[in-house]
Amino acid sequence: MDFTFDEEPANKPTIIDHSLWVEKYRPKTLTDYIGNESVKAAVALMIQKGDIPHLLLYGPAGTGKTSLAKLISKNIPCDVLYINASDKSGIDFIRTDIKNFACGAGFKALKVLILDEADGLSAEAQGALRNMMETYSAHTRLILTCNHHEKMITPIVSRCQTYEIKPISKKEVAVRLVYILQTEKIAFTQEDIVFIINTYYPDIRKVINFAQQSNLNGTLKIYKENAVDVDFLQKLISLLKTPSKPGVFNEIRQLVVDADNNNIEMVYKYLYDHVSDFAPGKEPIVILELAESIYQSTLVLTQARDITFMACIHKILKHLR
């Protein structure tokens, strides 16, 4: 990865007063926003008109979907309601919170509902949301974000302009991270930057959060045991995709032993985030096994958590066969 420490982002982000770096350096204008140039061009026209259609933004976690949604709402005259659908996935909040916002009187002519992680909505909730989109479209527009747009029902997708938010390059992430560290006056080495980028790319949010977590009195101090090697995670997913392969359980067990990972909680979270990649159609039962194993891991000694994890893997492989 080639970059120099005095290199700055092509577009310096607008900085706000906030203790969390991910919020402090969240892009506030299209000039601040990096990458996805074709999407930015389309959004620029919307902002120029002061109006937007229903939008569906999809792509991997931490690549800027929520930032773009908030950026759009901040740059057009509108009333805004932000809801994270992972907190409220049922139909009731659509019939109350969303309906009240959509049909209520506003201070501006246009109302924008940002529904984050919309792929977490149940099919029933999505059906109710579709009706809302039709009924109140004259004055209320939706910006939906999701990691997996295939989980959205077709009637919703067809009512939205859909844009894929692709990860920016590792170099662009590194340049942005270096800029943040220099602005915060944090001492670091190139090895620190390479490790963080290689571990958490393309999730920019995790890159920035881990860097802030690693700030020790003005110096970046990397404790690798607090991170999870991305190569280990990718190999684990790859093996879970072949549940009937002879000896796959022992391969995963050896992978876990070799990784000597002290942050098993992050491994569970990664499996949850990528469950559709290795268990399509069987997400509910796999998530139940993950939840049960996470609970059990809190009841055992740290040294025994690998055993609990491998018991979970055994159950998951049985479901996948």
Rosetta blueprint (number, residue, H / E / L):
1 M L
2 D L
3 F L
4 T L
5 F L
6 D L
7 E L
8 E L
9 P L
10 A L
11 N L
12 K L
13 P L
14 T L
15 I L
16 I L
17 D L
18 H L
19 S L
20 L L
21 W H
22 V H
23 E H
24 K H
25 Y L
26 R L
27 P L
28 K L
29 T L
30 L L
31 T L
32 D L
33 Y L
34 I L
35 G L
36 N L
37 E H
38 S H
39 V H
40 K H
41 A H
42 A H
43 V H
44 A H
45 L H
46 M H
47 I H
48 Q H
49 K H
50 G L
51 D L
52 I L
53 P L
54 H L
55 L E
56 L E
57 L E
58 Y E
59 G L
60 P L
61 A L
62 G L
63 T L
64 G L
65 K H
66 T H
67 S H
68 L H
69 A H
70 K H
71 L H
72 I H
73 S H
74 K H
75 N L
76 I L
77 P L
78 C L
79 D E
80 V E
81 L E
82 Y E
83 I E
84 N E
85 A L
86 S L
87 D L
88 K L
89 S L
90 G L
91 I L
92 D H
93 F H
94 I H
95 R H
96 T H
97 D H
98 I H
99 K H
100 N H
101 F H
102 A H
103 C H
104 G L
105 A L
106 G L
107 F L
108 K L
109 A L
110 L L
111 K E
112 V E
113 L E
114 I E
115 L E
116 D E
117 E L
118 A H
119 D H
120 G H
121 L L
122 S L
123 A H
124 E H
125 A H
126 Q H
127 G H
128 A H
129 L H
130 R H
131 N H
132 M H
133 M H
134 E H
135 T H
136 Y L
137 S L
138 A L
139 H L
140 T E
141 R E
142 L E
143 I E
144 L E
145 T E
146 C E
147 N L
148 H L
149 H H
150 E H
151 K H
152 M L
153 I L
154 T H
155 P H
156 I H
157 V H
158 S H
159 R L
160 C L
161 Q E
162 T E
163 Y E
164 E E
165 I L
166 K L
167 P L
168 I L
169 S L
170 K H
171 K H
172 E H
173 V H
174 A H
175 V H
176 R H
177 L H
178 V H
179 Y H
180 I H
181 L H
182 Q H
183 T H
184 E L
185 K L
186 I L
187 A E
188 F L
189 T L
190 Q H
191 E H
192 D H
193 I H
194 V H
195 F H
196 I H
197 I H
198 N H
199 T H
200 Y H
201 Y L
202 P L
203 D L
204 I H
205 R H
206 K H
207 V H
208 I H
209 N H
210 F H
211 A H
212 Q H
213 Q H
214 S L
215 N E
216 L E
217 N L
218 G L
219 T E
220 L E
221 K L
222 I L
223 Y L
224 K H
225 E H
226 N H
227 A L
228 V L
229 D L
230 V H
231 D H
232 F H
233 L H
234 Q H
235 K H
236 L H
237 I H
238 S H
239 L H
240 L H
241 K L
242 T L
243 P L
244 S L
245 K L
246 P L
247 G L
248 V H
249 F H
250 N H
251 E H
252 I H
253 R H
254 Q H
255 L H
256 V H
257 V H
258 D H
259 A H
260 D L
261 N L
262 N L
263 N L
264 I H
265 E H
266 M H
267 V H
268 Y H
269 K H
270 Y H
271 L H
272 Y H
273 D H
274 H L
275 V H
276 S H
277 D H
278 F H
279 A L
280 P L
281 G L
282 K L
283 E H
284 P H
285 I H
286 V H
287 I H
288 L H
289 E H
290 L H
291 A H
292 E H
293 S H
294 I H
295 Y H
296 Q H
297 S H
298 T L
299 L L
300 V L
301 L L
302 T H
303 Q H
304 A H
305 R H
306 D H
307 I H
308 T H
309 F H
310 M H
311 A H
312 C H
313 I H
314 H H
315 K H
316 I H
317 L H
318 K H
319 H H
320 L H
321 R L
